[in-house]
Amino acid sequence: MLFSLKTHRELFASAKSGEPAKRRAIGLALVTLAGVTVLVALVSEIFVESVQKAAEAFGMTPAFVGFIIVALVGGAAEMASAFSGARKNAWT
């Protein structure tokens, strides 16, 4: 991505290249990225703790949890959107 932005700068340039607005936008993007990163880390920690407790309660091995359970739960959002699109016959 950095290579594309550096070598094809003219493709990503806006009509008005205002320097203060550009710096503000980059600052906002970095703050947003940092905030979302913290939120993802917190949700991941909660997810791991709950899966560990459930695995212990059901007597699952760590390998089963890692290969099967985490993979299924991690892809649940993608599967839900795929099922929703298939129900609506929206294959685009």
Protein Blocks (a to p, Z undefined) as FASTA:
>chain_A
ZZmmmmmmmmmpcfblcfklmmmmmmmmmmmmmmmmmmmmmmmmmmmmmmmmmmmmnopa
fklmmmmmmmmmmmmmmmmmmmmmmmnopaZZ
